[in-house]
Amino acid sequence: MSTPHASWASVYDFIYKESFGELYDLLTERTVKQIKRYISPPARIVDFGAGTGRLSIPLSESGFNVVAVEPCDKMVDQLLQKSGGSSVSTFIGNIQEFHTDNPFDMAVCVFTVI
């Protein structure tokens, strides 16, 4: 069974950047800045519907301990291929399937994930 976005994961970032231009990067920067207003590294963050790592990677690069939860393995493949992607822990599965005994300081879930 195919998961949403699997067929276009390799061009996902390109399409969003072409569609939204500078707003795409600005939204990422402002979201990371807003998160930093509430918690500081090395806080633990879970990013539900992480996609190709638009938030997971810059948060990890800022010193946060990030777990990216994403049901589409092709999207996770794209995340892991990016610079900084290897610093993000990943879980391939739905939000409902994700379980951990380790608490998080924040959970993020942006756009149309829910």
C-alpha positions in Angstrom: 0.0 0.0 0.0 1.4 3.4 -1.0 1.5 6.2 1.5 0.6 9.8 0.7 3.4 11.7 -1.0 5.4 8.6 -1.9 5.0 9.2 -5.6 6.4 12.7 -5.5 8.8 12.7 -2.5 11.8 13.3 -4.6 10.4 16.6 -5.9 8.4 17.6 -2.8 10.8 20.4 -1.6 11.3 21.7 -5.1 7.5 22.0 -5.7 7.0 23.8 -2.4 9.8 26.2 -3.0 8.6 26.9 -6.5 5.0 27.4 -5.2 5.8 29.6 -2.2 9.2 31.1 -3.0 10.9 33.0 -0.2 7.8 32.5 2.0 8.7 28.9 2.3 12.1 29.6 3.9 10.7 32.5 5.9 8.0 30.3 7.4 10.6 27.8 8.4 12.8 30.4 10.0 9.9 32.0 11.9 8.6 28.7 13.1 12.1 27.7 14.5 12.4 31.2 16.1 9.0 30.8 17.8 9.9 27.4 19.1 13.1 28.8 20.6 11.0 31.4 22.5 9.5 28.6 24.5 12.2 26.0 24.9 16.0 25.8 24.5 18.4 23.2 23.3 19.0 20.4 24.0 15.2 20.0 24.6 13.5 17.0 23.0 11.1 17.7 20.2 8.9 15.3 18.2 7.9 16.5 14.7 4.8 14.7 13.6 4.4 14.6 9.9 8.0 15.6 9.4 8.0 15.1 5.7 11.5 15.8 4.3 12.7 17.5 7.4 11.8 21.1 6.8 11.6 21.7 10.5 13.4 18.7 11.9 16.7 19.5 10.3 17.0 23.2 11.3 15.8 22.3 14.8 18.4 19.6 15.1 21.1 21.9 13.8 20.0 24.4 16.5 20.9 21.8 19.1 17.5 20.2 19.8 17.1 16.5 20.1 14.6 15.8 17.3 12.5 12.7 16.4 10.8 13.0 13.0 7.7 10.9 12.8 6.5 10.4 9.2 4.4 7.6 7.6 6.0 7.9 4.2 9.3 6.1 3.9 10.2 7.9 0.7 9.9 11.3 2.5 12.1 10.0 5.3 14.6 8.9 2.6 14.7 12.5 1.4 15.2 13.8 4.9 18.1 11.5 5.5 19.8 12.4 2.3 19.9 16.1 3.1 22.8 17.8 4.9 22.0 17.6 8.6 19.5 14.8 8.1 21.6 12.2 9.8 21.4 14.1 13.1 17.6 13.6 13.2 16.1 10.4 14.7 13.3 9.0 12.5 10.3 6.9 13.0 8.4 5.6 9.9 4.7 5.3 10.9 1.5 7.2 11.8 1.1 9.4 14.8 -1.0 6.8 16.4 1.7 4.2 16.0 4.4 6.2 17.6 5.1 5.3 21.3 8.0 6.1 23.6 8.8 5.9 27.2 10.9 9.0 26.9 9.1 12.3 27.4 9.3 15.2 25.0 9.5 18.9 25.8 7.5 19.9 22.7 5.5 18.3 19.9 5.1 20.0 16.6 2.6 19.2 13.9 2.3 21.7 11.1 0.2 22.3 7.9 -2.3 19.5 7.0 -0.9 16.7 9.1 -3.9 16.2 11.3 
